Amino acid sequence: MRVTKWQKAGLAIIFSIPLLYTSGVSIVTSAAEQPAVTNTKPIPEAIEKQELKLYSIQDQDKHGFIDETGKVVIPPTFEVVGEFQNGLAVAKQGEKYGFINNEGIFVIPPTYEEADSFTEEGLAAVRVGEKFGFINKQNEFIIPATFEFARSFQDGLAAFSRNGKYGFIDQTGKEVIPAEYEIVWGFQEGVTVAYKGDKAGYIDQTGKVIIPFQYMIANPFHEGVALVFENEEHGYKMIDKKGNEVFKPEGFEPGNFSEGVAEVMVEVGGDFKASYVNKNGSIMLPPTYERTLPFSEGLAAVKINGKYGFINKKGTMMIKPQFQGGGVFHRGLAYVVLHDEAEGYAFAYVNKQGDIVWKSSPMKEFPGDLE
């Protein structure tokens, strides 16, 4: 599998469809010339003080936003958008990326080849020519564009690369963890995965190695546990932040924990079925599903007979299976895919009662892979 530079620095970038488990197209934000700092529209104070409750949509090949009622607030006119974070959202116009406010107005002009979201530090990673740097919301470079690659800040540190190696800087641009790793992830729960040579381990925000470089594969921590693969002899195991084994999966490989459980695939009668496992390693529900997705806001999408519905942790079906593609709930809504033999495919948002609050225009062919 080819590992991209974005994957090396960990986590997802900007997706063309939000929180949707269909392998739809993942698109990296992106821009080329040194942007002018002048002629930018000031960001209203109200936007700075509270997070916007807007949801990105895709209609045909254009993107925009709705509110929680399904009302279109920003019409789908952009090639790509990211979710609103800290008052602004990445948006692509033509071949360039900038940042829009909740009225759909560019407050930072689309002049970048690549861009990541603004974080609580008030900075965003952008690419100018062949180099990455960090701008503030006034479109001023606070950290000059000198890096081969950079990601926006997570837990106070940002990943960067120099001479093909990865490290971390603080908000002043100071290198606090040297660029000496082959691969790093963004910091989560105070630690990050780092690969040195062909082995993975974990470091803290000071650069201290807290779990030695001994794994062939290591995943980020979620809710205090992480899945690692040491070698063929020892296989997979879930560990805590001291490197202690929490449980050893027997016949299954769990996903990331969310709300105390993780999705798994289990062999049943020569076939594989999906369910969930808790942090004791116990299967929670009978493995009868074709696929399971992470729990979020108390519900999870599961696939039965080719269609996705939503269950609670007792396994009770709360929204009947009817969707071609399932998503995860985020602030009360989940992004799903509909399919009708006559009309074709459509993107939609559904609430926890199963009501469709917004639906895109139909598409004869789905723009991606549904599995």
C-alpha positions as CSV (number, residue, x, y, z in Angstrom):
1,M,0.0,0.0,0.0
2,R,1.3,3.4,-0.9
3,V,1.6,5.7,2.1
4,T,1.0,9.4,1.1
5,K,2.7,12.3,2.9
6,W,-0.6,13.2,4.4
7,Q,-1.0,9.7,5.9
8,K,2.5,9.8,7.2
9,A,1.6,12.8,9.3
10,G,-1.5,11.0,10.6
11,L,-5.2,11.2,10.5
12,A,-7.6,12.4,7.8
13,I,-7.3,15.6,5.9
14,I,-10.3,17.2,4.1
15,F,-12.9,14.8,2.7
16,S,-15.3,15.5,-0.1
17,I,-18.1,13.8,1.9
18,P,-18.1,14.1,5.7
19,L,-18.0,11.2,8.1
20,L,-19.4,8.8,5.4
21,Y,-18.3,5.2,5.2
22,T,-18.5,4.6,1.5
23,S,-15.0,4.9,0.2
24,G,-16.0,8.1,-1.6
25,V,-13.2,10.3,-2.8
26,S,-10.8,11.7,-0.2
27,I,-9.4,15.0,-1.4
28,V,-6.5,16.8,0.1
29,T,-6.9,20.5,0.3
30,S,-4.5,22.7,-1.4
31,A,-2.1,26.7,-3.6
32,A,0.6,28.2,-5.4
33,E,1.5,31.9,-5.1
34,Q,2.5,33.9,-2.1
35,P,-0.9,35.3,-1.0
36,A,-1.5,39.0,-0.4
37,V,-2.2,39.8,3.2
38,T,-4.3,42.8,2.3
39,N,-8.0,43.0,1.2
40,T,-9.2,40.2,3.5
41,K,-12.6,40.6,5.2
42,P,-12.5,40.7,9.0
43,I,-13.9,37.8,10.8
44,P,-17.0,38.7,12.9
45,E,-16.5,38.3,16.7
46,A,-19.5,36.1,17.1
47,I,-17.9,33.5,14.7
48,E,-14.8,33.5,16.8
49,K,-16.6,32.9,20.0
50,Q,-18.7,29.8,19.1
51,E,-18.4,26.9,16.8
52,L,-20.7,26.9,13.8
53,K,-23.4,24.2,13.6
54,L,-23.2,23.7,9.8
55,Y,-22.9,20.5,7.9
56,S,-21.1,20.0,4.6
57,I,-23.1,18.7,1.7
58,Q,-22.3,17.4,-1.8
59,D,-24.7,17.8,-4.7
60,Q,-23.4,16.3,-7.9
61,D,-19.8,17.6,-8.0
62,K,-20.3,20.7,-5.9
63,H,-20.1,21.3,-2.2
64,G,-21.8,23.6,0.3
65,F,-23.5,23.6,3.8
66,I,-26.8,23.1,5.5
67,D,-28.0,23.9,9.0
68,E,-29.4,21.3,11.4
69,T,-32.9,21.6,9.9
70,G,-31.6,20.8,6.4
71,K,-31.9,24.3,5.2
72,V,-29.2,25.1,2.6
73,V,-27.2,28.0,4.2
74,I,-24.2,28.0,1.8
75,P,-25.2,26.8,-1.7
76,P,-23.1,24.0,-3.2
77,T,-20.8,26.0,-5.5
78,F,-17.4,24.9,-4.3
79,E,-15.2,22.1,-5.7
80,V,-14.3,20.9,-2.2
81,V,-15.1,22.0,1.4
82,G,-13.9,21.0,4.8
83,E,-15.9,21.1,8.0
84,F,-16.1,24.4,9.9
85,Q,-13.5,24.5,12.6
86,N,-12.9,27.6,14.7
87,G,-15.2,29.7,12.6
88,L,-13.8,29.0,9.2
89,A,-13.9,26.2,6.6
90,V,-11.5,25.3,3.9
91,A,-13.0,25.7,0.4
92,K,-11.7,25.2,-3.1
93,Q,-12.6,27.5,-6.0
94,G,-11.1,26.6,-9.3
95,E,-7.8,25.0,-8.6
96,K,-7.0,27.0,-5.4
97,Y,-8.0,26.8,-1.7
98,G,-8.9,29.5,0.8
99,F,-11.2,29.8,3.8
100,I,-14.8,30.9,3.9
101,N,-17.0,32.2,6.8
102,N,-20.6,31.0,7.6
103,E,-22.0,33.1,4.8
104,G,-19.9,31.4,2.2
105,I,-17.7,34.4,1.7
106,F,-13.9,34.0,1.3
107,V,-12.3,35.8,4.2
108,I,-9.0,34.3,3.1
109,P,-8.7,34.3,-0.7
110,P,-8.3,31.0,-2.6
111,T,-4.6,31.2,-3.4
112,Y,-3.2,28.1,-1.8
113,E,-2.3,24.7,-3.4
114,E,-2.9,22.9,-0.1
115,A,-4.5,23.9,3.1
116,D,-5.5,22.3,6.4
117,S,-8.1,23.5,8.9
118,F,-7.7,26.2,11.5
119,T,-7.2,24.8,15.0
120,E,-7.7,26.3,18.4
121,E,-4.2,27.8,18.2
122,G,-5.6,30.1,15.5
123,L,-3.2,28.7,12.9
124,A,-3.6,26.7,9.7
125,A,-1.0,24.8,7.6
126,V,-0.9,25.9,4.0
127,R,1.4,25.3,1.0
128,V,2.9,28.1,-1.0
129,G,4.8,26.8,-4.0
130,E,6.6,23.7,-2.8
131,K,6.8,24.7,0.9
132,F,4.4,24.6,3.9
133,G,4.0,27.3,6.5
134,F,1.3,28.5,9.0
135,I,-1.1,31.5,8.6
136,N,-3.4,33.2,11.1
137,K,-7.0,34.2,10.4
138,Q,-5.8,37.5,9.0
139,N,-3.9,35.6,6.3
140,E,-0.5,36.5,7.7
141,F,2.3,34.0,7.8
142,I,3.1,33.5,11.5
143,I,5.4,30.6,10.8
144,P,7.2,31.0,7.4
145,A,6.7,28.5,4.6
146,T,10.0,26.6,4.9
147,F,8.8,23.0,5.5
148,E,8.6,20.1,3.0
149,F,5.3,19.2,4.6
150,A,3.3,20.3,7.6
151,R,0.0,19.5,9.3
152,S,-2.1,21.8,11.4
153,F,-1.7,21.7,15.2
154,Q,-3.0,18.8,17.3
155,D,-2.7,19.0,21.1
156,G,-0.4,22.0,20.8
157,L,2.1,20.5,18.3
158,A,2.2,20.3,14.5
159,A,3.9,17.7,12.4
160,F,6.5,18.8,9.8
161,S,9.1,17.2,7.6
162,R,12.6,18.1,6.6
163,N,14.9,16.0,4.4
164,G,12.3,13.3,4.3
165,K,12.1,12.9,8.1
166,Y,9.2,14.0,10.4
167,G,9.2,15.9,13.7
168,F,7.0,18.5,15.5
169,I,7.0,22.2,16.1
170,D,5.3,24.4,18.6
171,Q,3.2,27.5,17.9
172,T,6.2,29.7,17.6
173,G,7.8,27.5,14.9
174,K,10.4,26.1,17.3
175,E,11.4,22.5,16.7
176,V,10.5,20.7,19.9
177,I,10.7,17.1,18.5
178,P,13.5,16.7,16.0
179,A,12.8,15.5,12.4
180,E,14.2,12.0,12.8
181,Y,11.2,9.7,12.2
182,E,10.0,8.0,9.0
183,I,6.3,8.3,9.8
184,V,4.4,10.2,12.5
185,W,0.8,10.6,13.4
186,G,-0.8,13.7,14.9
187,F,-0.9,13.8,18.7
188,Q,-3.9,12.3,20.3
189,E,-4.4,11.9,24.1
190,G,-1.0,13.3,24.6
191,V,0.9,10.7,22.6
192,T,1.7,9.9,19.0
193,V,2.8,6.9,16.9
194,A,6.2,7.3,15.4
195,Y,8.2,5.0,13.1
196,K,12.0,4.8,13.4
197,G,13.5,2.6,10.8
198,D,11.0,-0.1,10.2
199,K,9.7,-0.2,13.8
200,A,6.9,1.7,15.5
201,G,6.6,3.0,19.0
202,Y,5.1,5.9,20.9
203,I,6.4,9.3,22.0
204,D,5.0,12.0,24.3
205,Q,4.9,15.7,23.6
206,T,8.4,16.2,24.9
207,G,9.7,13.7,22.4
208,K,10.3,11.1,25.2
209,V,9.9,7.5,24.1
210,I,7.1,6.1,26.3
211,I,6.7,2.7,24.5
212,P,9.8,1.4,22.6
213,F,10.1,1.0,18.9
214,Q,9.2,-2.7,18.7
215,Y,6.1,-3.0,16.5
216,M,5.7,-3.7,12.8
217,I,2.3,-1.8,13.0
218,A,1.0,0.6,15.6
219,N,-2.2,2.6,15.6
220,P,-3.1,5.8,17.5
221,F,-4.6,5.7,21.0
222,H,-8.3,6.0,21.3
223,E,-9.9,6.1,24.7
224,G,-6.7,4.9,26.3
225,V,-6.0,1.8,24.2
226,A,-4.3,1.1,20.8
227,L,-4.0,-1.8,18.5
228,V,-0.4,-3.0,17.7
229,F,1.1,-5.8,15.7
230,E,4.5,-6.9,16.9
231,N,5.3,-9.8,14.6
232,E,3.9,-13.0,13.1
233,E,4.6,-15.0,16.2
234,H,2.9,-12.6,18.6
235,G,0.2,-11.2,16.3
236,Y,-2.1,-8.3,17.3
237,K,-2.9,-7.0,20.8
238,M,-4.5,-4.0,22.4
239,I,-2.2,-2.1,24.7
240,D,-2.5,0.8,27.2
241,K,-0.2,3.8,27.4
242,K,2.4,1.9,29.4
243,G,2.6,-0.7,26.7
244,N,0.8,-3.3,28.9
245,E,-1.4,-5.8,27.1
246,V,-5.1,-5.0,27.7
247,F,-6.4,-8.0,25.7
248,K,-5.3,-10.1,22.8
249,P,-7.8,-10.4,20.0
250,E,-8.5,-14.0,19.2
251,G,-9.8,-14.5,15.7
252,F,-10.6,-10.8,15.1
253,E,-8.9,-7.4,14.6
254,P,-10.7,-4.6,16.3
255,G,-11.1,-1.1,15.0
256,N,-10.6,2.1,17.0
257,F,-12.6,2.4,20.2
258,S,-15.4,4.9,20.3
259,E,-17.8,5.3,23.2
260,G,-16.3,2.2,24.9
261,V,-16.5,-0.2,22.0
262,A,-14.8,-1.1,18.8
263,E,-16.1,-2.7,15.6
264,V,-14.7,-6.2,14.7
265,M,-15.0,-8.9,12.1
266,V,-15.3,-12.4,13.4
267,E,-15.2,-15.7,11.5
268,V,-18.5,-17.6,11.8
269,G,-18.9,-20.9,10.0
270,G,-16.3,-20.1,7.4
271,D,-17.6,-16.6,6.7
272,F,-16.8,-13.3,8.4
273,K,-19.5,-11.4,10.3
274,A,-19.3,-8.0,12.1
275,S,-20.0,-7.0,15.7
276,Y,-18.5,-5.0,18.5
277,V,-16.0,-5.7,21.2
278,N,-15.5,-4.0,24.6
279,K,-12.3,-3.2,26.4
280,N,-12.3,-6.6,28.1
281,G,-12.1,-8.2,24.7
282,S,-15.6,-9.6,25.0
283,I,-17.9,-9.6,21.9
284,M,-20.9,-7.5,22.9
285,L,-23.5,-8.5,20.3
286,P,-24.0,-11.7,18.2
287,P,-21.8,-11.4,15.1
288,T,-24.6,-11.3,12.5
289,Y,-23.9,-8.1,10.6
290,E,-22.2,-7.7,7.2
291,R,-20.4,-4.6,8.5
292,T,-20.4,-2.4,11.5
293,L,-19.3,1.2,11.9
294,P,-18.2,3.1,15.0
295,F,-20.7,4.2,17.6
296,S,-21.3,7.9,17.9
297,E,-23.9,9.7,20.0
298,G,-25.2,6.4,21.1
299,L,-25.9,4.9,17.7
300,A,-24.0,3.0,15.1
301,A,-24.6,2.1,11.4
302,V,-24.7,-1.7,10.7
303,K,-25.2,-3.5,7.4
304,I,-27.9,-6.1,7.0
305,N,-28.8,-7.7,3.6
306,G,-26.9,-5.0,1.7
307,K,-28.5,-2.0,3.5
308,Y,-27.4,0.1,6.5
309,G,-29.5,0.9,9.5
310,F,-28.7,2.2,13.0
311,I,-28.6,0.3,16.3
312,N,-28.1,1.2,19.9
313,K,-25.6,-0.6,22.2
314,K,-28.2,-3.2,23.1
315,G,-28.5,-4.2,19.4
316,T,-32.0,-2.7,19.1
317,M,-32.6,-1.4,15.5
318,M,-33.4,2.3,16.0
319,I,-33.4,3.3,12.3
320,K,-34.4,0.4,9.9
321,P,-31.9,-0.7,7.3
322,Q,-32.6,1.3,4.1
323,F,-29.4,3.2,3.2
324,Q,-26.9,2.1,0.6
325,G,-24.0,3.8,2.5
326,G,-23.9,4.4,6.2
327,G,-22.2,7.2,8.2
328,V,-21.7,8.2,11.9
329,F,-23.8,10.7,13.8
330,H,-22.2,14.1,14.3
331,R,-24.2,16.8,16.2
332,G,-27.5,15.0,15.7
333,L,-27.2,14.1,12.0
334,A,-25.6,11.3,10.0
335,Y,-24.5,11.5,6.3
336,V,-25.9,8.5,4.3
337,V,-26.3,7.3,0.7
338,L,-29.7,6.5,-0.8
339,H,-30.3,4.4,-3.8
340,D,-33.4,4.1,-6.0
341,E,-33.5,1.8,-9.0
342,A,-35.2,4.5,-11.1
343,E,-33.5,7.6,-9.9
344,G,-30.1,6.3,-8.9
345,Y,-28.0,7.5,-5.9
346,A,-28.3,10.5,-3.7
347,F,-26.4,11.9,-0.7
348,A,-28.6,12.7,2.4
349,Y,-28.5,13.6,6.0
350,V,-30.7,11.7,8.5
351,N,-31.6,12.6,12.0
352,K,-31.9,10.2,15.0
353,Q,-35.6,9.6,14.3
354,G,-34.7,8.3,10.8
355,D,-36.1,11.4,9.1
356,I,-34.2,12.6,6.0
357,V,-33.6,16.4,6.6
358,W,-31.7,17.0,3.3
359,K,-31.2,15.1,0.1
360,S,-29.0,15.8,-2.9
361,S,-30.2,15.7,-6.5
362,P,-30.0,12.1,-7.9
363,M,-26.9,10.6,-9.6
364,K,-27.1,7.8,-12.0
365,E,-23.7,6.6,-10.9
366,F,-22.1,6.9,-7.5
367,P,-18.9,9.0,-7.5
368,G,-16.7,6.5,-5.7
369,D,-16.8,3.0,-4.2
370,L,-19.6,2.2,-1.8
371,E,-17.5,-0.4,0.1
